[in-house]
Amino acid sequence: MIDWITEPLSHGTTLRALVEISVLGVVSGAIGCWIVLYELSYSAESLAHGLFPGLVVAALIGAPLLLGGAIGVLIAAILIVLATRLADESADTAIAVVITTLFGVGVLLALSPSSPPGIQELLFGDLLGASTGDILVAAGAGAAVLAVLWLLHDRLLAIGFDSDSGQALGISVSTLNVILLALVSLTILVSVQGLGNLLVAAILVGPAAAARLVTRRIRPMMMIAATIAIVAGAAGIYASYYLSTAAGASVVIALVACYMLAAATSVLQGRFGARQGAS
């Protein structure tokens, strides 16, 4: 049993992947709770898909992925604002059209025969390819995200549970939403290289959604979400090592399994509580 646990740790790629997913798990667990509380799951997934062309172009010209992703997010945001103002359809419809178009452009570039080998990894990630530099960048960006969340905790909490209280408290709801989406974008930027554009939303939403089934208090919810992300991440990496499966996809499957377990636990607790109330 000890050998089963320690053997993957003797490989630098696996060890770095575990460190990377742990860092991402802590940050995603914290920001993910606000995503769920503010009902921004669709926006988070849209941001991930919207920055994809920027990532592909950056990879093609040899520019930093963070820079390409940041430019991609900015372009996507501008196009979404224009679409929602000019279109007669609902905002969600306009966002869906813009994001689908941007993602399609990114896929065409990534899957073009002239694209260099390995660029398709932007779709599905390369968790086992995490370098020390990637981990340091993720840790630095994650620390910045956590610091801002800590500073804005009370304001985010007040607006999250009662959006009408913002004006009374002198808090700008729109400003908080912009800051929160900016933090989500930064988290996506540092997560997408490991988990890929198609899978990054899972670690942002899955652990927090599972944690909310267990508790409604925000601080315990963050701790549970981070724990779920780290445990599922480690389980996925170990599964990838022993079963020779894709690391990113294995992590996502583990995250889904954790959510299903939390959902089943919530149902059982509800039934047990109902029986006790009846007795």
Backbone hydrogen bonds, N-H to C=O, Kabsch-Sander energy under -0.5 kcal/mol:
donor,donor_aa,acceptor,acceptor_aa,energy
5,I,1,M,-1.5
6,T,2,I,-2.8
7,E,3,D,-2.5
10,S,6,T,-0.7
10,S,7,E,-1.4
11,H,8,P,-1.5
12,G,10,S,-0.5
15,L,11,H,-2.3
16,R,12,G,-2.6
17,A,13,T,-1.9
18,L,14,T,-2.2
19,V,15,L,-2.1
20,E,16,R,-2.8
21,I,17,A,-2.7
22,S,18,L,-1.7
23,V,19,V,-2.3
24,L,20,E,-2.6
25,G,21,I,-2.1
26,V,22,S,-2.0
27,V,23,V,-2.0
28,S,24,L,-3.0
29,G,25,G,-2.2
30,A,26,V,-1.5
31,I,27,V,-2.6
32,G,28,S,-2.5
33,C,29,G,-1.0
34,W,30,A,-0.9
35,I,31,I,-1.9
36,V,32,G,-2.4
37,L,33,C,-2.5
38,Y,34,W,-2.7
39,E,36,V,-0.9
40,L,35,I,-3.2
44,A,40,L,-2.7
45,E,41,S,-2.2
46,S,42,Y,-2.4
47,L,43,S,-2.5
48,A,44,A,-1.9
49,H,45,E,-2.1
50,G,46,S,-2.8
51,L,47,L,-1.7
52,F,49,H,-1.0
55,L,51,L,-1.8
56,V,52,F,-2.4
57,V,53,P,-2.7
58,A,54,G,-2.2
59,A,55,L,-2.3
60,L,56,V,-2.4
61,I,57,V,-2.1
62,G,58,A,-0.8
63,A,58,A,-2.1
68,G,64,P,-2.1
69,G,65,L,-3.0
70,A,66,L,-2.2
71,I,67,L,-2.3
72,G,68,G,-2.3
73,V,69,G,-2.4
74,L,70,A,-2.1
75,I,71,I,-2.5
76,A,72,G,-2.4
77,A,73,V,-2.6
78,I,74,L,-2.2
79,L,75,I,-2.5
80,I,76,A,-2.3
81,V,77,A,-2.3
82,L,78,I,-2.3
83,A,79,L,-2.6
84,T,80,I,-2.6
85,R,81,V,-1.5
86,L,82,L,-2.2
87,A,83,A,-2.5
94,A,90,S,-2.1
95,I,91,A,-2.6
96,A,92,D,-2.5
97,V,93,T,-2.2
98,V,94,A,-2.3
99,I,95,I,-2.9
100,T,96,A,-2.4
101,T,97,V,-2.0
102,L,98,V,-2.6
103,F,99,I,-2.8
104,G,100,T,-2.3
105,V,101,T,-2.2
106,G,102,L,-2.3
107,V,103,F,-2.5
108,L,104,G,-2.3
109,L,105,V,-2.0
110,A,106,G,-2.6
111,L,107,V,-2.7
112,S,109,L,-0.7
115,S,112,S,-2.0
119,I,116,P,-1.5
121,E,118,G,-1.6
122,L,119,I,-1.8
123,L,120,Q,-1.8
124,F,120,Q,-0.8
125,G,121,E,-3.4
126,D,193,Q,-1.8
127,L,194,G,-0.8
129,G,126,D,-1.5
130,A,127,L,-1.3
135,I,131,S,-2.0
136,L,132,T,-2.3
137,V,133,G,-2.5
138,A,134,D,-2.5
139,A,135,I,-2.6
140,G,136,L,-2.6
141,A,137,V,-2.7
142,G,138,A,-2.5
143,A,139,A,-2.3
144,A,140,G,-1.8
145,V,141,A,-2.4
146,L,142,G,-2.7
147,A,143,A,-2.2
148,V,144,A,-2.1
149,L,145,V,-2.3
150,W,146,L,-2.2
151,L,147,A,-2.1
152,L,148,V,-2.1
153,H,150,W,-0.7
156,L,152,L,-3.1
157,L,153,H,-2.5
158,A,154,D,-2.3
159,I,155,R,-2.3
160,G,156,L,-2.4
161,F,157,L,-1.7
162,D,158,A,-1.4
165,S,162,D,-1.7
166,G,163,S,-1.0
168,A,164,D,-0.6
169,L,165,S,-2.0
170,G,166,G,-0.6
170,G,167,Q,-0.8
171,I,166,G,-3.5
173,V,171,I,-0.8
176,L,172,S,-2.0
177,N,173,V,-2.3
178,V,174,S,-2.2
179,I,175,T,-2.5
180,L,176,L,-2.7
181,L,177,N,-2.4
182,A,178,V,-2.1
183,L,179,I,-2.2
184,V,180,L,-2.2
185,S,181,L,-2.4
186,L,182,A,-2.1
187,T,183,L,-2.3
188,I,184,V,-2.4
189,L,185,S,-2.4
190,V,186,L,-1.7
191,S,187,T,-1.1
192,V,188,I,-2.4
194,G,191,S,-0.6
195,L,191,S,-2.4
196,G,192,V,-2.1
197,N,122,L,-3.0
198,L,123,L,-2.5
199,L,196,G,-0.5
200,V,196,G,-1.6
202,A,199,L,-1.4
203,I,199,L,-0.7
203,I,200,V,-0.6
204,L,200,V,-1.0
205,V,201,A,-2.2
206,G,202,A,-2.1
209,A,205,V,-2.8
210,A,206,G,-2.4
211,A,207,P,-2.5
212,R,208,A,-2.1
213,L,209,A,-0.8
213,L,210,A,-0.7
214,V,210,A,-0.5
214,V,211,A,-1.1
215,T,211,A,-2.2
221,M,217,R,-2.1
222,M,218,I,-2.2
223,M,219,R,-2.1
224,I,220,P,-2.7
225,A,221,M,-2.5
226,A,222,M,-2.6
227,T,223,M,-2.1
228,I,224,I,-2.7
229,A,225,A,-2.5
230,I,226,A,-2.3
231,V,227,T,-2.8
232,A,228,I,-2.9
233,G,229,A,-2.1
234,A,230,I,-2.7
235,A,231,V,-2.6
236,G,232,A,-2.6
237,I,233,G,-2.2
238,Y,234,A,-2.5
239,A,235,A,-2.4
240,S,236,G,-2.3
241,Y,237,I,-2.1
242,Y,238,Y,-2.5
243,L,239,A,-2.6
244,S,240,S,-1.0
250,S,246,A,-2.3
251,V,247,A,-2.2
252,V,248,G,-2.0
253,I,249,A,-2.3
254,A,250,S,-1.9
255,L,251,V,-2.2
256,V,252,V,-2.4
257,A,253,I,-2.3
258,C,254,A,-2.1
259,Y,255,L,-2.1
260,M,256,V,-2.5
261,L,257,A,-2.2
262,A,258,C,-2.4
263,A,259,Y,-2.6
264,A,260,M,-2.5
265,T,261,L,-2.4
266,S,262,A,-2.4
267,V,263,A,-2.1
268,L,264,A,-2.4
269,Q,265,T,-2.5
270,G,266,S,-2.1
271,R,267,V,-2.3
272,F,268,L,-2.5
273,G,269,Q,-2.5
274,A,270,G,-2.1
275,R,271,R,-2.1
276,Q,272,F,-2.2
277,G,273,G,-2.1
278,A,274,A,-2.1
279,S,275,R,-1.9
